[in-house]
Amino acid sequence: MARILVAEDERDIRELIAFTLTFAGHQIVQAANGEEAVELAQKEKPDLILMDVRMPRMTGYEACRAMKAIDIVKDIPVVFLSAKGQDEEVQTGIESGAVAYILKPFAPDELTQRVAEILQEVGAD
C-alpha cells in the first residue's frame, strides 16, 4: 500500500483520516500545518499528500506551490481536503498543482475509495 502524508491542522480530523487510511493498509505520516507538510514531504517522500486548504503558518495552496518548486517532491501528487467546494476554490487548488479535491465532510469509506482511485490514477498503488 501507499505512504501518505496527511496535513490537517485540526487534530481530530487528522487522526480520523490517519486511522481510516491506516485501517485500509496505508502508512501514514502526519503534519499539523503547511510548513510542517513541506518539511515532512522532503524527509519522508510519500506516495501521496492529502492536505487541508486552510492551515496556519502556510496554507495548503502555499505549501503545494512550495513543494512543486522542490525537485525531490515536485512529482508527488497532492490532493486538497476542504469544506469549501466552490469552483473558484477548486480551480485555485488545481492551479497550485493538486491532482484532485476532496470535499469535507466525507465518510471514511468514501475517503478510502477516493484515495484508492487517485493512487491508481497516478500509478502509486
C-alpha positions as MATLAB code, in Angstrom:
seq = 'MARILVAEDERDIRELIAFTLTFAGHQIVQAANGEEAVELAQKEKPDLILMDVRMPRMTGYEACRAMKAIDIVKDIPVVFLSAKGQDEEVQTGIESGAVAYILKPFAPDELTQRVAEILQEVGAD';
ca = [
       0.000    0.000    0.000;
       0.947    3.659   -0.153;
       2.822    6.001    2.154;
       0.571    9.043    2.625;
       1.287   12.418    4.219;
      -1.807   13.899    5.876;
      -1.564   17.656    6.524;
      -4.502   18.914    8.587;
      -4.446   21.467   11.410;
      -7.490   20.076   13.243;
      -6.131   17.170   15.283;
      -9.406   15.208   15.446;
      -9.869   15.321   11.673;
      -6.194   14.499   11.055;
      -6.358   11.491   13.377;
      -9.628   10.265   11.851;
      -8.090   10.420    8.366;
      -4.927    8.695    9.617;
      -6.928    5.956   11.353;
      -9.158    5.409    8.308;
      -6.260    5.144    5.877;
      -4.120    3.043    8.239;
      -7.058    0.629    8.539;
      -7.116    0.490    4.719;
      -3.463   -0.629    4.792;
      -1.616    2.617    4.125;
       1.336    4.006    6.064;
       0.551    7.499    7.364;
       2.751   10.476    8.248;
       1.008   13.445    9.897;
       1.629   17.199    9.692;
      -0.245   19.867   11.663;
       0.334   22.781    9.263;
       1.527   23.654    5.781;
       5.086   24.454    6.781;
       5.468   21.094    8.540;
       3.959   19.376    5.476;
       6.639   20.848    3.196;
       9.387   19.692    5.591;
       7.946   16.194    6.054;
       7.338   15.717    2.326;
      11.064   16.202    1.689;
      12.069   13.915    4.558;
       9.501   11.139    4.074;
       8.927   11.278    0.282;
       5.343    9.948    0.453;
       3.417    8.468   -2.475;
       0.533   10.894   -1.927;
      -0.156   14.070    0.071;
      -3.628   14.848    1.456;
      -3.700   18.468    2.553;
      -6.239   20.791    4.114;
      -6.560   24.159    2.392;
      -6.874   26.404    5.465;
      -3.945   25.852    7.833;
      -1.723   28.029    9.986;
       1.842   29.083    9.070;
       1.283   28.224    5.411;
      -1.991   27.470    3.616;
      -2.407   24.271    1.659;
      -2.143   26.259   -1.569;
       1.127   27.886   -0.445;
       2.523   24.546    0.741;
       1.577   22.870   -2.544;
       3.238   25.639   -4.585;
       6.353   25.377   -2.391;
       6.514   21.593   -2.892;
       6.113   21.902   -6.665;
       9.253   24.083   -6.665;
      11.366   21.411   -4.900;
      12.830   18.772   -7.229;
      12.680   15.789   -4.851;
       8.962   16.255   -4.051;
       7.543   18.111   -7.071;
       6.117   14.946   -8.646;
       4.292   13.718   -5.530;
       0.539   14.050   -6.154;
      -1.263   16.473   -3.829;
      -4.978   16.200   -3.012;
      -6.742   19.041   -1.228;
      -9.282   18.447    1.518;
     -11.697   21.304    2.078;
     -15.199   22.164    3.208;
     -15.217   24.912    0.597;
     -16.144   23.426   -2.752;
     -16.860   26.493   -4.852;
     -15.495   26.310   -8.381;
     -13.054   29.133   -7.635;
     -11.564   27.229   -4.653;
     -11.214   24.032   -6.672;
      -9.637   25.964   -9.560;
      -7.108   27.589   -7.207;
      -6.214   24.140   -5.865;
      -5.668   22.696   -9.315;
      -3.645   25.759  -10.360;
      -1.486   25.261   -7.249;
      -0.560   21.812   -8.542;
      -3.124   19.470   -6.957;
      -4.402   16.430   -8.822;
      -7.758   16.291   -7.015;
     -10.032   17.934   -4.470;
     -11.985   16.008   -1.796;
     -14.813   17.838   -0.071;
     -15.388   17.641    3.686;
     -17.272   16.152    5.342;
     -16.669   12.717    3.867;
     -17.483    9.232    5.101;
     -14.447    7.060    5.911;
     -15.323    4.555    3.180;
     -15.683    7.395    0.646;
     -12.220    8.675    1.588;
     -10.680    5.209    1.317;
     -12.310    4.675   -2.097;
     -11.277    8.097   -3.431;
      -7.674    7.686   -2.229;
      -7.502    4.243   -3.893;
      -8.807    5.756   -7.155;
      -6.295    8.626   -7.036;
      -3.380    6.292   -6.257;
      -4.369    4.133   -9.212;
      -4.676    7.191  -11.489;
      -1.191    8.419  -10.586;
       0.316    4.922  -10.635;
       1.340    4.930   -6.974;
      -0.725    1.997   -5.696;
];
